[in-house]
């Protein structure tokens, strides 16, 4: 790979569209060179409902990032989410027939192909088939089987599928913006590269990314993704609840949420008040802040209950000693971490991108976790395509990131 390859990540969210551009050196080092953010008005719960509005938002965010970086953006890695995303675990098996019984890359590819041979509805497509671990002749826990000897190779994979039409609409928006689609990436997979430490991924951790219209979650065990899901509740639902129940405009409700909202109402003093400008009212009037917090708390309790349901469905509750990492714009809500800890019964911390060289300070906030993760994912893909066979570029890249920035907080 030539030095200073340009990699761009595009996070098309329900409330905002974010593009991050990085220069990637030959050794995998990242320098953030451009950031662009624009309002998102064409999505609902992670799904495109207005192609024209989404295309305009994508174009605006990418142009801002390109102007700041001074580099042309022609290809992007795009994060995808939405209620249409689903996942399952699958196993592939192949026999090793070489005379010396040594496993080659072709054997690994055959096993991975077998894992992808699953029955899915005709309107769905496989987005990812991620190898979690290999076994050779019954010996489990093997990560790199090439070069080893055996007669039977098995691979366990995490299969992620999505609705074909919904993914096509995302692709159309990118194409109409004059961009090439490098790859669609499941958002929890991308986000994890930006906020999880290697130790957390190895021990077992649940990642929760609270976006505007949806909340993405992924469970990582022994370094690999084990379970993923999308919960149809996000930060915009809290805003809508406040707007409807307090009879205030949505933009005012968003301001009230950010400045006065709290996910644990008991933490709010009885005497505290919030100025509320109701629709049709000539002047603001004071309202008990605890009343606002009770509205916020009810919706956040629902969100974390849905997450708990997914954790129970995965069967991994006892395999998460590293607890929970919460990121995304919704994680900045006051009391969100405490509410999650009480509901999920696990230790919780907030995750956000570490300070990367370049414009890293600009995006060291949880709302940029997915966009930064997409850039890191793209950098790993570039290394993988330009490294000798048998090397492990992903470990190389994550090792560099961990060594320089990956300190748990």
Secondary structure, DSSP 8 states (H G I E B T S, - for coil): --TTEEEEEEEE-SSEEEEEEEEE-TT--EEEEEEEEEE--SEETTEES-HHHHHHHHHHHHHHHHHHHTS---EEEEEE-STT-EEEEEEEEEE--STT-B--HHHHHHHHHHHH-----TTEEEEEEEEEEEEETTEEEES--TT-B-SEEEEEEEEEEEEHHHHHHHHHHHHHTT-EEEEEEEHHHHHHHHH--HHHHHH-EEEEEE-SS-EEEEEEETTEEEEEEEES--HHHHHHHHHHHHT--HHHHHHHHHHH--S-GGGS-TT-EEEE--TT-SS-EEEEHHHHHHHHHHHHHHHHHHHHHHHHHHT-GGG-TT-EEEESGGGGSTTHHHHHHHHHTS-EEE------EETGGGG-SGGGHHHHHHHHHHHHHHHHHHS-TT--HHHHHHHHHHHHH----
